Amino acid sequence: MKRLAYAALTVMGLAGLAQAQEVPGLVTIVTSEDAQTQLMGMVLTMQAVQQGAKAHIMLCGPAGDLALMEPPASATAPQQPRGMSPQGLMRQIMEAGAQVEVCAIYLPNKGADPEVLLDGISPADPAAMAARLLAPNVRILTF
């Protein structure tokens, strides 16, 4: 009986350890044209990355402009209190390993090709994004 109880506790402990070691996922969806809102989305995403989350960012609508090689001035304008811009922080998040995509309808509605996007950014595949959103242990932030 003691062996059975010990085995059960060991299995439960290993299962708990596996859950504790699972990397949390974060999907940040930014659609706002407001630079302050865009930056706050990036700030919280970066904080999550620094705390161990695996992040993915999808930009759509006006926020898709953050992904452009030639973005509007609001995407690169420094904001208080640290002088960071939405695009600048997004690039740092990418350097930390996060994937950034624009929504599948962004480029066609802008009348542009993927060549206008920053290196490392591409249009999202809707099926893959839906799977990412439905995955267990994923949090979704929208801005």
N, C-alpha and C positions, 0 to 999 in steps of 0.2 A: 504494500500500500504506500509506503514511504517513497519507493522508487517511482511509482506512478505519479504521485503528487509532485516529486522533484522534476520529473520529465515534463509535466504539464506547466510548471512554473518556468522551466528553462525555455520551452517553446514560446510561452507568452512573453517572456523577457526578450527573446530574439525577435519576435514580431514587433514588439514595442521599439526595440532598437532600430529595426529596419524603417519603421514609420518616422522615428526621430531623425534619421539620416536622409529621408526623402527631401529633395530640393523643392521648395515651393515655387510655383510658377506665377508669373504676373503678366497680364496682358493690359497694356495701357492703350486706350483708344482716344485719340485727340481729334476733335472736329472744330473746335472753337477758333474763330479768327482773332480773338483777343490775345495779345502777346503775353499778358500777365497770366492768363489762364493756361496758355500753352507752357509757359515756364514752370508753373506750379505742377503741372502734370509731369514734367521732366524732373523736377526736384524730388517728388515723391517716388518716381520710378528709380532714380539714382539712389535714394535712401534704401529702397527695397533691395536693389542690387548689392549695395554695400553690406546689407544684412543677410545676404546669401540667396536671394531670389534669382531665378532665371527669368529675365525680362524679355518681352516682345512688345514692340510699339507699332501700332497701325495709325497712320495719318490719313484723314479723309476730309473732303470739302476744303474749306479755306486753310485748315491746318496742314493739308498736303503740301502747301507752299514751303513748309519747313524743309522738305526733302529736296528742294531745287538747288542746283548749283548756283543759280542767280535768284535768290529769294528776295521777297520784299524787305525793305529796311527794318520793319518791325521784327523780323525773324532774327536779325543779327544785332539789334540795338541792345546795349547793356541795360540791365535793370537793377534796381536796388534790392537788397542791401549789398550784394556781392559783385555787382557789375557783370552778371552772367546773362547771356541771351538764350532764347529757346533753342535755336539751332546749335549754338555752341555747346550747351549742356547735352543736347541730343547726341552730338558727335562724341562727347566723352562717354556717354552711356554705350554707344556703339563700340568704342574702344575697349570698354569693360566686358564686351561679349554679347550685348543684346542685339537682336535682329530688329531692323526697322523696315517697314513696308508702307507703301501707299495703298489705299483701297483700290480694288480692281477697276472701279469706274472713274477714278481721279484723272488719269492721263487722257482717256478718250474724251472726257468732258472738258478738258483743258485744251484739247487739240494738240497734244504733245506726245513725243515718243519717250521711251525710257532713258534715252541719252541725256535728257535734261536733269536727271536725278543725280544726287551725290553718289559717289562710289559706295557700293555696299547696300544701296537701297533699291528695291525692285517692287513691282506691283504684287499685291497679295493674291494668292489663290483662294477663292472663297471657300472651297471645300476644306482646305488645310486650315484656314482661319477658324471655320466653324468647329473643326475637331479640336483646335487649340482652346477655344472658348469652353468647350464641353469637357475637357480633360479634368480628371480628378486633381485636387490639390492646386487649383488655379484660382487666383483672385483676378477680378476685372475692375479696372479703374476707367472711368470715362470723364473726359474734359471737353 
